Amino acid sequence: MSEFGNLTHTIDIPLRWGDQDAYGHANNTVYFRFFEEARITWLDSLELASAPDGTGPIIITTSATFLKELNYPATVQVRTYIGKAGNTSLETWYELLGSKNGDKYAEGYAKIVWFDHATRKSTRLPDELRALATE
């Protein structure tokens, strides 16, 4: 377990040339897309990204701390960590590292709430996710 929680998923994602801003480095919104891609591929691997019962994850809080400029060309590794679970929510943390150099470019956070799309209300977090959480 790291300072963020339990490491649960790792993915490598290439930075695209078009992800750069006018200053020649990755636009800040790209980091949130990296975190999102990591989160969705992780939930897909658990077959929970869109559950057949009409429930699924929504994000109620997200943040990022930008630590180092990221420039094209690059491939980043996004590590997803699981923190504490509530009745309907789960904390997730992210590290964005250079796949080749290991430099840390950013850290991120997102609080997931399990949501019932029919009732438009939060619902109990799946046991599969609860089992991955820290205490």
Residue pairs with C-beta under 8 A, 6 or more apart in sequence:
1 7
1 134
2 81
4 81
4 83
4 93
4 95
4 107
5 81
5 82
5 83
5 84
5 91
5 93
5 133
5 134
6 81
6 82
6 132
6 133
6 134
7 79
7 80
7 81
8 42
8 80
8 81
8 82
8 132
9 38
9 41
9 42
9 45
9 79
9 80
10 77
10 78
10 79
10 80
11 37
11 38
11 41
11 42
11 77
11 78
11 80
12 75
12 76
12 77
12 78
12 99
13 34
13 37
13 38
13 75
13 76
13 77
13 78
14 73
14 74
14 75
14 76
15 26
15 30
15 70
15 71
15 72
15 73
15 74
15 75
15 76
16 72
17 72
17 73
19 26
19 27
19 30
19 72
20 26
20 27
20 71
20 72
21 27
24 71
24 72
25 69
25 70
25 71
26 69
26 70
26 71
26 72
26 105
28 64
28 66
30 70
31 64
31 66
31 96
31 105
31 106
31 108
32 62
32 64
32 108
34 76
34 78
34 94
34 96
35 62
35 64
35 78
35 94
35 96
35 108
35 110
37 78
38 78
38 79
38 80
38 94
39 57
39 80
39 92
39 94
39 110
39 112
40 49
42 80
43 49
43 57
46 128
46 129
48 56
48 57
48 126
48 128
48 129
49 56
49 57
50 56
51 126
54 116
54 117
54 118
55 114
55 115
55 116
55 117
55 123
56 114
56 115
56 117
57 112
57 113
57 114
57 115
58 112
58 113
58 115
59 110
59 111
59 112
59 113
60 89
60 111
60 112
60 113
61 109
61 110
61 111
62 108
62 109
62 110
62 111
63 108
63 109
63 110
64 106
64 107
64 108
64 109
65 106
65 107
65 108
66 105
66 106
67 104
67 105
67 106
67 107
68 103
68 104
68 105
68 106
69 105
70 76
70 96
70 105
70 106
74 98
74 99
75 98
75 99
75 100
76 96
76 97
76 98
76 99
76 105
77 96
77 97
77 98
77 99
78 94
78 95
78 96
78 97
79 94
79 95
79 97
80 92
80 93
80 94
81 92
81 93
81 94
81 95
82 90
82 91
82 92
82 93
82 129
82 132
82 133
82 134
83 90
83 91
83 92
83 93
83 133
83 134
84 90
84 91
84 133
84 134
84 135
85 91
85 125
85 129
85 130
85 133
86 125
87 124
87 125
88 113
88 114
88 122
88 123
88 124
88 125
89 111
89 112
89 113
89 114
89 122
89 125
90 111
90 112
90 114
90 125
90 129
90 130
90 133
91 109
91 111
91 112
91 133
92 109
92 110
92 111
92 112
93 107
93 108
93 109
94 106
94 107
94 108
94 109
94 110
95 104
95 106
95 107
95 108
96 104
96 105
96 106
96 107
96 108
97 103
97 104
97 105
98 105
113 122
114 122
114 123
114 124
114 125
114 126
114 129
115 121
115 122
115 123
116 122
116 123
